[in-house]
């Protein structure tokens, strides 16, 4: 038989109203009474009904998350960051997964979260400016924080410094004497991907370097793999690949290896994100580092910040820095001349010895 409020009250020698005040965290209870009630709860194994508590208070200590599939590495880490910071602030989390940026589906998920007395929602889905601003307008009773929206959007958001990070990747490859570039972007709906592509193109056009091909991936390793196989099948010559995330870069490295194309001697590859596994790719991946977990944590910190601390137009907006991390997938291009195969074999042997 389930333990009830009355059972706890009887064992503690108090009223059921006092038990209710203790489980709801009310201040108007003496320390000695609170201790007796908590001791009875522990002894009986009583589990408070959180839903009933939320309804009685008219508010929730729960934060909602609307997110893409957490099978994607970066998405999962952002969600983890949100959960960690929410927990540190005394909030539970409710996660709603959407498989695309379908606006009606997103609104349905937000209505479901609203029915659960959620006041705060982090949206970890790529949205247009209109979509994000429309959500804020349509659900004015909620407090939103967005992760992937255009930078001029009049909403709360946290993002990485995508453009400058992308430019630093290009500058590194130019310093490596690379001149023929393949670009592999993420989905066109993603603001992060769009900004990275813009940074690449801007820096390459300044240096008048050739973009051999631009491919659109889906953040997964297979799309990077297929993109490079397609360029090789078309007999396109390139000596550098810029990839919008590390998972797609893993596919790029796999395809180049299958065709016997040496990395970094013949082709240098730079990813974006610095996921934990990127240091253990073959070869270890040069990439642009950002912290997904910190993105999630900062999203919650800003979202729960008191309104009176917000300046200007009242939007909480934060752009987190990125950094270039150089590993073995990039190197200075060597002009091989007539001794091309001999030098490549020598470099290959040297690399094997260093492992």
Phi and psi in degrees as a GROMACS rama.xvg file:
@    title "Ramachandran Plot"
@    xaxis  label "Phi"
@    yaxis  label "Psi"
@TYPE xy
-69.9963  141.785  UNK-2
-76.5728  137.167  UNK-3
-114.403  171.551  UNK-4
-53.2045  -42.3534  UNK-5
-63.3745  -38.5615  UNK-6
-62.2721  -43.7807  UNK-7
-64.2557  -44.715  UNK-8
-61.5335  -41.6738  UNK-9
-63.5042  -46.7853  UNK-10
-65.9153  -37.1298  UNK-11
-82.0124  -15.2718  UNK-12
74.2994  34.2944  UNK-13
-131.635  176.766  UNK-14
-81.9406  162.126  UNK-15
-65.3336  -30.1515  UNK-16
-64.05  -35.9767  UNK-17
-67.4322  -41.2083  UNK-18
-59.7336  -41.6567  UNK-19
-61.4023  -43.1338  UNK-20
-63.4101  -39.378  UNK-21
-66.1099  -48.3432  UNK-22
-69.2024  -21.5731  UNK-23
-92.1526  0.625183  UNK-24
75.2434  25.5638  UNK-25
-67.453  152.983  UNK-26
-84.7818  -25.8018  UNK-27
-83.0204  51.4884  UNK-28
-136.665  133.25  UNK-29
-70.715  156.669  UNK-30
-61.1473  -39.2219  UNK-31
-66.9204  -39.4984  UNK-32
-67.2683  -43.6678  UNK-33
-59.1645  -40.4434  UNK-34
-64.8045  -41.1448  UNK-35
-64.2511  -42.5817  UNK-36
-66.1738  -45.5017  UNK-37
-64.4343  -35.0924  UNK-38
-65.1857  -40.8291  UNK-39
-66.3605  -40.7016  UNK-40
-59.5363  -45.3217  UNK-41
-66.5512  -42.1368  UNK-42
-65.4225  -39.308  UNK-43
-86.4295  -14.7066  UNK-44
72.5841  32.3493  UNK-45
-74.4695  135.605  UNK-46
-114.189  113.556  UNK-47
-61.3758  146.938  UNK-48
-83.8496  98.6281  UNK-49
-63.86  -37.2086  UNK-50
-61.745  -43.2975  UNK-51
-64.975  -37.1921  UNK-52
-63.7227  -42.2025  UNK-53
-63.1527  -42.1207  UNK-54
-65.4499  -38.741  UNK-55
-68.2205  -32.494  UNK-56
-85.0772  -18.4421  UNK-57
76.0354  11.175  UNK-58
-152.453  168.539  UNK-59
-123.589  147.574  UNK-60
-102.11  43.4123  UNK-61
-125.045  136.091  UNK-62
-109.399  130.998  UNK-63
-91.1427  148.199  UNK-64
-128.444  125.515  UNK-65
-109.354  118.384  UNK-66
-139.909  157.137  UNK-67
-68.3907  175.118  UNK-68
-56.9463  124.753  UNK-69
-76.6482  5.48348  UNK-70
-68.9108  -24.5136  UNK-71
-73.0057  131.419  UNK-72
-57.4136  -53.0225  UNK-73
-62.8325  -41.1026  UNK-74
-59.9849  -44.9699  UNK-75
-61.966  -40.6269  UNK-76
-68.215  -37.7171  UNK-77
-61.9411  -46.6033  UNK-78
-60.16  -40.3109  UNK-79
-61.3302  -41.6227  UNK-80
-62.8175  -40.8235  UNK-81
-62.0375  -46.5566  UNK-82
-63.2886  -43.7596  UNK-83
-60.5984  -48.6009  UNK-84
-69.5243  -36.876  UNK-85
-60.9939  -44.2566  UNK-86
-60.8319  -42.7659  UNK-87
-63.0774  -26.3984  UNK-88
-95.1515  9.46822  UNK-89
82.4405  19.3413  UNK-90
-111.361  141.602  UNK-91
-85.5206  173.672  UNK-92
-131.529  146.762  UNK-93
-122.672  125.468  UNK-94
-106.026  128.024  UNK-95
-117.008  125.616  UNK-96
-101.709  132.192  UNK-97
-119.7  146.605  UNK-98
-94.7715  2.54775  UNK-99
-163.504  -176.113  UNK-100
-94.1926  27.5538  UNK-101
-58.3789  117.162  UNK-102
-65.0325  -41.1177  UNK-103
-65.9297  -38.3064  UNK-104
-64.1228  -41.5014  UNK-105
-62.3195  -43.7566  UNK-106
-64.1263  -36.8639  UNK-107
-61.6178  -42.318  UNK-108
-65.5519  -37.0611  UNK-109
-67.6536  -39.4387  UNK-110
-61.6274  -38.2649  UNK-111
-64.7162  -42.204  UNK-112
-65.5783  -38.1379  UNK-113
-62.1612  -36.646  UNK-114
-67.0013  -17.9094  UNK-115
-96.1174  19.5821  UNK-116
66.7077  25.4229  UNK-117
-78.6058  134.98  UNK-118
-104.374  -24.1612  UNK-119
-122.713  136.374  UNK-120
-137.374  129.03  UNK-121
-98.6975  126.208  UNK-122
-106.267  108.482  UNK-123
-106.174  56.3704  UNK-124
-137.567  137.333  UNK-125
-66.0561  124.716  UNK-126
-130.471  152.226  UNK-127
-75.8535  167.798  UNK-128
-58.7336  -45.6229  UNK-129
-59.162  -46.5588  UNK-130
-61.795  -45.6691  UNK-131
-64.5171  -46.571  UNK-132
-66.9675  -32.7916  UNK-133
-68.16  -37.8202  UNK-134
-61.9414  -43.5054  UNK-135
-63.5224  -39.9434  UNK-136
-69.3901  -41.6069  UNK-137
-74.7217  -32.5562  UNK-138
-116.941  66.9758  UNK-139
-69.3351  -16.8527  UNK-140
-79.7545  -7.36954  UNK-141
-105.532  157.871  UNK-142
-110.735  120.174  UNK-143
-107.875  149.895  UNK-144
-135.153  130.133  UNK-145
-109.723  149.782  UNK-146
-106.768  -32.4838  UNK-147
-133.625  79.9996  UNK-148
-136.235  158.103  UNK-149
-57.7492  147.436  UNK-150
-66.0922  -20.5771  UNK-151
-92.2153  8.32411  UNK-152
-72.2  135.055  UNK-153
-88.2965  68.4927  UNK-154
-146.88  173.85  UNK-155
-76.4716  133.752  UNK-156
-155.013  156.107  UNK-157
-129  136.475  UNK-158
-152.691  171.988  UNK-159
-91.3384  164.065  UNK-160
-80.5298  76.0356  UNK-161
-62.8093  -47.381  UNK-162
-64.4249  -50.657  UNK-163
-65.7651  -36.1627  UNK-164
-61.038  -44.213  UNK-165
-63.0934  -40.2792  UNK-166
-64.2669  -38.5737  UNK-167
-66.5206  -31.4165  UNK-168
-64.4658  -43.1885  UNK-169
-64.2797  -45.4896  UNK-170
-60.132  -37.8194  UNK-171
-62.9706  -44.8263  UNK-172
-69.5651  -32.7757  UNK-173
-66.1589  -38.0853  UNK-174
-66.1671  -24.0899  UNK-175
-85.1307  7.92073  UNK-176
67.7225  30.3663  UNK-177
-87.5938  145.837  UNK-178
-137.313  -13.6483  UNK-179
-123.488  113.206  UNK-180
-114.177  136.452  UNK-181
-106.136  132.507  UNK-182
-111.373  129.952  UNK-183
-121.468  108.7  UNK-184
-90.8229  172.089  UNK-185
-88.2891  -170.371  UNK-186
-59.618  143.502  UNK-187
-63.3305  -22.0323  UNK-188
-71.6969  -18.2724  UNK-189
-83.8703  122.872  UNK-190
-62.6193  -40.1622  UNK-191
-57.3636  -45.7079  UNK-192
-63.8366  -43.4639  UNK-193
-60.6817  -42.6837  UNK-194
-68.6805  -37.1301  UNK-195
-64.8794  -44.0308  UNK-196
-61.1162  -44.1734  UNK-197
-61.3645  -39.4256  UNK-198
-64.4867  -43.4834  UNK-199
-57.4304  -53.7275  UNK-200
-63.3601  -41.2224  UNK-201
-61.6585  -45.5049  UNK-202
-70.6029  -37.7236  UNK-203
-68.5834  -38.0377  UNK-204
-67.8695  -34.0816  UNK-205
-62.1405  -35.1813  UNK-206
-93.6189  -1.2642  UNK-207
56.4428  44.3815  UNK-208
-97.2767  156.204  UNK-209
-86.2621  130.633  UNK-210
-95.8581  105.531  UNK-211
-69.3001  -40.3266  UNK-212
-161.923  151.106  UNK-213
-123.062  126.934  UNK-214
-122.218  144.689  UNK-215
-102.473  120.178  UNK-216
-102.963  -174.324  UNK-217
-124.242  21.6153  UNK-218
80.9039  -11.7882  UNK-219
-92.6882  153.129  UNK-220
-58.074  -36.7063  UNK-221
-60.9269  -36.1095  UNK-222
-68.1571  -34.3368  UNK-223
-67.4844  -41.5634  UNK-224
-59.6836  -49.8022  UNK-225
-67.3566  -34.7413  UNK-226
-61.9787  -44.089  UNK-227
-72.336  -39.2365  UNK-228
-58.0619  -38.5422  UNK-229
-64.5432  -42.4247  UNK-230
-66.1087  -38.221  UNK-231
-67.5551  -41.3298  UNK-232
-61.6743  -31.8285  UNK-233
-84.5947  3.70034  UNK-234
58.6207  36.4019  UNK-235
-83.3574  137.578  UNK-236
-94.7013  130.959  UNK-237
-152.793  152.76  UNK-238
-125.272  7.46982  UNK-239
-154.491  144.033  UNK-240
-129.927  124.765  UNK-241
-103.033  124.308  UNK-242
-122.187  137.964  UNK-243
-76.5746  -10.3968  UNK-244
-157.179  165.873  UNK-245
-71.5375  -33.3332  UNK-246
-63.9078  -42.2321  UNK-247
-66.5374  -34.7435  UNK-248
-62.9547  -32.9609  UNK-249
-60.1405  -42.8809  UNK-250
-64.0609  -36.8774  UNK-251
-60.9703  -48.3651  UNK-252
-61.7947  -38.1319  UNK-253
-64.0367  -44.7491  UNK-254
-65.0223  -43.6995  UNK-255
-61.9241  -40.5532  UNK-256
-63.3656  -41.3924  UNK-257
-60.6571  -33.4153  UNK-258
-93.2159  7.53572  UNK-259
71.5009  23.4952  UNK-260
-93.0503  119.366  UNK-261
-75.4376  132.818  UNK-262
-116.585  123.138  UNK-263
-100.735  1.75633  UNK-264
-58.4953  -47.4815  UNK-265
-92.6636  -41.0113  UNK-266
-134.383  129.145  UNK-267
-98.6208  144.081  UNK-268
-129.285  132.78  UNK-269
-125.731  129.337  UNK-270
-98.7017  -161.168  UNK-271
-152.131  128.866  UNK-272
129.64  -40.7868  UNK-273
59.3666  55.566  UNK-274
-65.8791  158.429  UNK-275
-55.9589  -36.9798  UNK-276
-75.099  -16.1705  UNK-277
-63.114  -25.7457  UNK-278
-73.0301  -10.9787  UNK-279
-115.782  10.9111  UNK-280
-66.9624  169.627  UNK-281
-117.678  107.155  UNK-282
-75.885  167.919  UNK-283
-53.1287  138.53  UNK-284
-89.6444  127.079  UNK-285
-71.0475  138.804  UNK-286
-157.83  172.357  UNK-287
-103.6  118.058  UNK-288
-82.6766  134.444  UNK-289
-142.159  159.819  UNK-290
-108.042  105.694  UNK-291
-64.274  -41.874  UNK-292
-60.5671  -42.836  UNK-293
-64.7773  -35.9488  UNK-294
-55.298  -49.2679  UNK-295
-63.1324  -42.4166  UNK-296
-64.8622  -45.1686  UNK-297
-65.6977  -33.5412  UNK-298
-59.256  -44.3208  UNK-299
-70.683  -43.0175  UNK-300
-56.756  -46.482  UNK-301
-69.0733  -38.4373  UNK-302
-63.4774  -37.0921  UNK-303
-90.989  0.95098  UNK-304
-65.325  136.089  UNK-305
-56.4519  139.865  UNK-306
-58.3123  -35.2333  UNK-307
-67.7632  -15.3122  UNK-308
-86.1457  -6.93895  UNK-309
-87.0224  128.075  UNK-310
-99.1353  175.856  UNK-311
65.2703  -133.453  UNK-312
-77.7278  -0.0933117  UNK-313
91.4558  11.2067  UNK-314
-98.2953  133.994  UNK-315
-91.236  109.791  UNK-316
-135.074  133.817  UNK-317
-143.905  130.956  UNK-318
-113.722  118.346  UNK-319
-89.6789  141.801  UNK-320
-70.4968  156.89  UNK-321
-119.731  167.486  UNK-322
-147.422  145.485  UNK-323
-75.9136  130.374  UNK-324
-121.017  113.57  UNK-325
-94.8307  125.66  UNK-326
-130.414  -158.25  UNK-327
-83.035  -0.67253  UNK-328
-83.1205  -0.700114  UNK-329
-131.551  146.546  UNK-330
-161.566  166.997  UNK-331
-63.6563  131.669  UNK-332
-73.6444  131.17  UNK-333
-104.088  128.75  UNK-334
-76.7505  109.905  UNK-335
-83.2499  -28.793  UNK-336
60.4612  -140.307  UNK-337
-75.6218  -15.204  UNK-338
-106.19  32.5006  UNK-339
-53.8118  -56.2507  UNK-340
-66.3976  -38.1303  UNK-341
-61.9572  -43.7783  UNK-342
-69.3041  -40.2595  UNK-343
-61.9193  -41.64  UNK-344
-63.5397  -40.7474  UNK-345
-63.1254  -45.7321  UNK-346
-63.5775  -37.9023  UNK-347
-63.7804  -43.8546  UNK-348
-63.5954  -40.5866  UNK-349
-63.0899  -40.6629  UNK-350
-66.8564  -37.3858  UNK-351
-62.9118  -39.0243  UNK-352
-66.9917  -30.6566  UNK-353
-79.5271  -14.3553  UNK-354
